[in-house]
Amino acid sequence: MNRANGTNVPSGPAQVVVLEPYVYTALYNLIGERIVIDTSRGPVNGVVKDAKPDHVVVQEHDSTFYVRLSEVVWFMPV
């Protein structure tokens, strides 16, 4: 909390920490490849469109899925 004006807006730049650096790197290297990801809520199949430090973007036909890396149990190329 910013005590100067009573808001919850951070007063400086936020620090980003990659919690799963090896998972992020592996998914980043699979951009453009077809994969299956098992999550705590079930499997997701499709093509990796993008990978960020906190999520991966998977597209299957007209559906786009944004999967948090903290929810990934395992993944493999198809």
C-alpha distances in whole Angstrom, upper triangle without the diagonal:
4,6,9,9,7,6,4,6,7,8,11,13,13,16,18,20,23,24,28,29,33,32,31,33,36,35,34,38,39,38,41,42,43,41,41,37,37,34,33,34,37,39,38,41,41,40,37,36,33,31,27,25,24,27,30,32,35,38,41,43,41,38,35,33,29,29,26,28,26,29,32,34,37,38,42,43,46
4,6,6,6,5,6,6,6,6,10,13,13,16,19,22,25,26,30,31,35,34,32,35,38,37,36,39,41,39,42,44,45,43,43,40,40,37,36,37,40,41,40,43,43,42,39,37,34,32,29,27,26,29,32,34,37,39,43,45,43,40,37,35,31,32,29,30,29,32,34,37,40,41,44,45,48
4,6,5,7,9,10,10,9,13,16,17,20,23,25,28,29,33,34,38,38,36,38,41,40,39,43,44,43,46,48,48,47,46,43,43,40,39,40,43,44,43,46,46,46,42,41,38,36,32,30,29,32,36,37,41,43,46,48,46,43,40,38,35,35,32,33,32,35,38,40,43,44,47,49,52
4,6,8,11,11,11,9,13,17,18,21,24,27,30,32,35,36,40,40,37,40,43,42,41,44,46,44,47,49,50,49,48,45,45,42,41,42,45,47,45,48,48,47,44,42,39,37,33,32,31,34,37,39,42,44,48,49,47,45,41,40,37,37,34,35,34,37,40,43,45,46,49,51,53
4,6,9,10,11,10,14,17,18,22,25,27,31,32,35,36,40,40,37,40,43,41,40,44,45,44,46,48,49,48,47,44,44,41,40,41,44,45,44,47,46,46,43,41,38,37,33,32,31,33,36,37,41,43,46,48,45,43,40,38,35,36,33,35,34,36,39,42,45,46,49,50,53
4,7,9,11,11,15,18,18,21,24,26,30,30,34,35,39,38,36,39,42,40,40,43,44,43,46,47,48,46,46,42,42,39,38,38,42,43,42,45,45,45,42,40,37,36,32,31,29,32,35,36,40,42,45,46,44,41,38,37,34,34,31,33,32,34,37,40,43,44,47,49,51
4,5,8,10,13,16,16,19,21,24,27,28,31,32,36,35,33,36,39,37,36,40,41,39,42,44,44,43,42,39,39,36,35,35,39,40,39,41,41,41,38,36,34,32,29,28,26,28,32,33,36,38,41,43,40,38,35,33,30,31,28,30,29,31,34,37,40,41,44,45,48
4,6,9,12,14,13,16,18,20,23,24,27,29,32,32,30,33,35,34,33,37,38,36,39,40,41,39,39,36,36,32,31,32,35,37,35,38,38,38,35,34,31,29,26,24,22,25,28,30,33,35,38,40,38,35,32,30,27,27,25,26,25,27,30,33,36,37,40,42,44
4,6,9,10,10,14,16,19,22,23,26,27,31,30,28,31,34,32,31,35,36,34,37,39,39,38,38,35,35,32,32,32,35,36,35,37,37,36,33,32,29,27,24,22,21,24,27,28,32,34,37,39,36,34,31,29,26,26,24,26,25,27,30,33,35,36,39,41,43
4,6,7,7,11,13,16,20,21,24,25,29,29,26,29,32,31,30,33,34,33,36,38,39,37,37,34,35,32,32,33,35,36,35,37,37,36,33,31,28,26,22,21,20,23,26,28,31,34,37,39,37,35,31,29,26,26,23,25,24,27,29,32,34,35,38,40,42
4,7,9,12,15,18,22,24,27,27,31,31,29,31,34,33,32,35,37,35,38,40,41,40,40,37,38,35,35,36,39,40,38,40,40,39,35,34,30,28,25,23,23,26,29,30,34,37,40,42,40,38,34,33,29,29,27,28,27,30,32,35,37,38,41,42,45
4,6,9,13,16,19,21,25,24,28,29,26,28,31,30,29,32,34,33,36,38,39,38,39,36,37,34,34,35,38,38,37,39,38,37,33,31,28,26,22,21,21,24,27,29,33,35,39,41,39,37,33,31,28,28,25,26,26,29,31,34,36,36,39,40,43
4,7,9,13,16,19,22,21,25,25,23,24,28,27,25,28,30,29,32,34,36,35,35,33,34,31,32,33,35,35,34,36,35,33,30,28,24,22,19,17,18,21,24,25,29,32,35,38,36,34,30,29,25,25,23,23,23,26,28,31,32,33,35,36,39
4,6,10,13,15,18,18,22,22,20,22,25,24,23,26,28,27,30,32,33,32,32,29,30,28,28,30,32,32,31,33,32,31,27,26,22,20,16,14,15,18,21,23,27,30,33,35,34,31,28,26,22,22,19,20,20,23,25,28,29,30,32,34,37
4,7,10,12,15,15,19,20,17,19,23,22,21,24,26,26,29,30,32,30,31,28,29,26,27,29,31,31,30,32,31,30,26,25,22,19,15,12,13,17,20,22,26,29,33,35,34,32,28,26,22,21,18,18,18,21,23,26,27,28,30,32,35
4,7,9,12,12,16,16,14,16,19,18,17,21,23,22,26,27,28,27,27,24,25,23,24,26,27,27,26,28,27,26,23,22,18,15,11,9,9,13,16,19,22,26,29,32,31,28,25,22,19,18,15,14,15,18,19,22,23,24,26,28,31
4,6,9,9,13,14,12,14,17,17,17,20,21,22,25,26,27,25,25,22,23,21,22,24,26,26,25,27,27,26,22,22,18,15,12,8,9,13,16,19,22,26,29,32,32,29,25,23,19,17,14,13,13,16,17,20,21,22,24,26,30
4,6,6,9,10,8,10,13,13,13,16,18,18,22,23,24,22,22,19,20,19,20,22,23,23,22,24,24,23,19,19,16,12,9,5,7,10,13,16,19,23,26,29,29,26,23,20,17,15,12,10,11,14,14,17,17,18,21,22,26
4,6,9,9,9,12,14,14,15,17,19,20,23,23,24,21,21,18,18,16,17,20,21,21,21,23,24,23,20,21,17,14,11,8,8,11,14,17,20,24,26,30,30,27,23,20,17,14,11,8,8,12,12,14,15,17,20,22,25
4,6,5,6,9,10,11,12,14,16,17,20,20,21,18,18,15,16,15,16,19,20,19,19,20,21,20,17,19,16,12,11,8,8,10,12,16,18,21,24,28,28,25,22,19,16,13,11,7,8,11,10,12,12,13,16,18,22
4,6,5,6,9,10,10,12,14,16,19,19,21,19,19,17,18,17,19,22,22,21,21,22,22,20,17,18,15,11,10,7,9,11,13,16,18,22,25,28,29,26,23,20,18,15,13,10,11,14,13,15,14,15,17,18,22
4,5,5,6,9,10,11,13,15,18,17,19,17,17,15,17,17,19,22,22,20,20,20,20,19,16,18,15,12,12,10,12,13,13,17,18,22,24,28,29,26,23,21,18,16,14,11,12,15,12,13,12,12,14,16,19
4,6,5,6,8,10,11,13,16,15,16,13,14,12,13,13,16,18,18,16,16,17,17,16,13,15,13,10,10,9,10,10,10,13,15,18,21,24,25,23,20,17,15,12,11,8,10,11,9,10,9,9,11,13,17
4,6,5,6,9,10,11,15,15,16,14,15,13,15,15,17,19,19,18,16,17,17,15,12,13,10,7,7,6,8,8,8,12,14,17,20,23,24,22,18,16,14,12,10,8,11,12,11,13,12,11,13,15,18
4,6,5,6,9,10,14,14,16,15,16,15,17,18,21,23,22,20,19,19,18,16,13,14,11,8,9,9,11,12,11,14,15,19,21,25,26,24,21,19,17,15,14,11,14,16,14,16,14,13,14,14,18
4,5,5,7,9,13,12,13,12,13,12,15,16,19,21,20,18,17,16,16,14,11,13,12,9,11,11,13,12,11,13,14,17,20,23,25,23,20,18,16,15,14,11,14,15,12,14,11,10,10,11,14
4,5,5,7,10,9,11,9,11,10,13,14,17,19,18,16,14,13,13,11,8,10,8,6,9,10,11,10,7,10,10,14,16,20,21,19,16,14,13,11,12,10,13,14,11,13,11,9,9,10,13
4,5,6,9,10,12,12,14,14,17,18,21,22,21,19,16,16,14,12,8,9,7,5,8,9,12,10,8,10,12,14,17,20,21,20,17,15,14,13,14,12,15,16,14,17,15,12,13,12,16
4,6,9,9,12,12,15,15,18,19,23,24,23,20,18,17,15,12,9,11,10,9,11,13,15,14,12,13,14,16,18,21,23,22,19,18,17,16,17,15,18,19,16,18,15,13,12,11,14
4,6,5,8,8,11,12,16,17,21,22,20,17,15,13,11,9,7,9,9,9,12,14,16,14,10,11,11,13,15,18,20,19,16,16,15,15,16,14,18,18,15,17,14,11,9,8,11
4,6,8,10,13,13,17,18,22,22,21,18,15,13,11,7,5,6,6,7,11,14,15,13,9,9,9,11,14,16,18,17,14,14,14,14,16,15,19,19,16,19,16,13,12,11,13
4,7,9,13,15,18,20,24,24,22,18,15,13,10,6,5,6,8,11,14,17,18,16,12,11,10,10,12,14,16,16,14,15,15,16,18,18,22,21,19,21,18,15,13,11,12
4,6,10,12,16,18,22,22,20,16,14,11,8,5,6,8,10,12,16,18,19,16,13,12,10,11,12,14,17,16,15,15,16,16,18,17,21,20,17,19,16,12,10,7,8
4,7,10,14,16,20,20,17,13,11,8,5,4,6,10,12,13,17,19,20,16,13,12,9,9,9,12,15,14,13,13,15,15,18,17,20,19,16,17,14,11,9,6,6
4,7,10,13,16,17,14,10,8,6,6,6,7,11,12,13,16,18,18,15,11,11,8,10,10,14,16,15,14,12,14,13,15,14,17,16,13,13,11,7,6,4,5
4,7,10,13,13,10,7,6,4,7,9,10,13,14,14,17,19,18,15,12,12,9,11,11,14,17,15,14,12,13,12,14,14,16,13,11,11,9,6,6,6,7
4,6,10,11,8,5,5,6,9,11,10,13,14,13,15,16,15,12,10,11,9,12,12,16,18,15,14,11,11,9,11,10,12,10,7,8,6,4,7,9,10
4,7,8,6,4,6,9,12,14,14,17,17,16,18,18,16,14,13,14,12,15,15,19,20,17,16,13,13,10,12,11,12,9,6,5,5,6,9,12,13
4,5,5,6,7,11,14,16,15,18,17,16,17,17,14,12,12,14,13,16,16,20,20,17,15,12,12,8,9,9,9,5,5,5,7,9,12,15,16
4,6,8,11,14,17,19,19,21,20,19,19,19,16,14,15,16,16,19,19,22,23,19,18,14,14,11,10,11,9,6,7,7,10,12,16,19,20
4,7,9,13,16,19,18,20,21,19,20,20,17,15,15,16,15,17,17,20,20,17,16,13,13,10,11,13,12,8,9,10,12,14,17,19,20
4,7,10,14,17,17,19,20,19,21,21,18,16,15,16,14,16,15,18,19,16,15,12,13,11,13,14,14,10,10,10,11,12,14,17,17
4,7,10,13,14,17,18,17,19,20,18,15,14,14,12,13,12,16,17,14,14,11,13,11,13,13,14,11,9,9,9,9,11,13,13
4,7,10,11,13,15,15,17,18,17,13,11,11,8,9,9,12,14,11,10,8,10,9,12,13,14,11,10,11,11,9,11,12,12
4,7,9,12,14,15,18,20,19,15,12,11,7,8,7,10,13,10,10,9,12,11,15,15,17,15,13,14,12,10,10,10,9
4,7,9,12,13,17,19,18,15,11,9,6,5,5,8,11,9,9,9,11,12,15,16,19,17,15,16,14,11,11,10,9
4,6,9,11,15,18,18,14,10,8,5,5,6,9,12,11,10,10,12,13,16,16,19,18,16,18,16,12,11,9,10
4,6,8,11,14,14,11,7,6,5,7,9,12,14,12,10,10,10,11,13,13,17,16,14,16,14,11,11,10,11
4,7,10,14,14,11,8,5,6,7,10,12,13,12,9,10,10,12,14,15,18,18,16,19,18,15,15,14,15
4,7,10,11,9,6,5,7,10,13,16,16,14,11,11,9,11,12,12,16,16,15,18,17,15,16,15,17
4,7,8,6,4,6,9,12,15,18,19,17,13,12,9,10,10,9,13,14,13,16,15,13,15,15,17
4,5,5,6,8,12,15,18,21,21,19,15,13,10,10,9,9,12,14,13,17,17,16,17,18,21
4,6,8,11,15,18,21,24,24,22,18,16,12,11,9,8,10,13,13,16,16,16,18,19,22
4,7,10,14,17,20,23,23,20,16,13,10,9,6,6,8,10,11,14,15,15,18,20,23
4,7,10,13,16,19,19,16,13,10,6,5,4,5,8,9,9,13,14,13,16,17,20
4,6,10,13,16,17,14,10,8,6,5,7,7,11,11,10,13,13,11,13,14,16
4,7,10,13,13,10,7,6,5,6,9,10,14,13,12,16,15,13,15,15,16
4,7,10,11,8,6,5,7,8,11,12,15,14,13,15,14,12,13,12,13
4,6,7,6,4,6,9,11,14,16,19,17,16,19,18,15,15,14,14
4,6,5,6,8,12,13,17,18,21,19,17,19,18,15,16,14,13
4,6,8,11,14,16,20,22,25,22,21,23,22,19,19,17,16
4,7,10,13,16,20,22,25,22,22,24,24,21,22,20,19
4,7,10,13,16,19,21,19,19,21,21,19,20,19,18
4,7,10,13,16,18,16,16,19,19,17,18,18,18
4,6,10,12,15,13,13,16,16,14,16,17,17
4,7,9,12,11,11,15,15,14,17,17,19
4,6,8,7,8,11,12,12,15,16,18
4,5,5,7,11,12,13,16,18,20
4,5,5,9,10,11,14,16,19
4,6,8,11,13,16,19,21
4,6,9,11,15,18,20
4,6,7,11,14,16
4,7,11,14,16
4,7,11,13
4,7,9
4,6
4
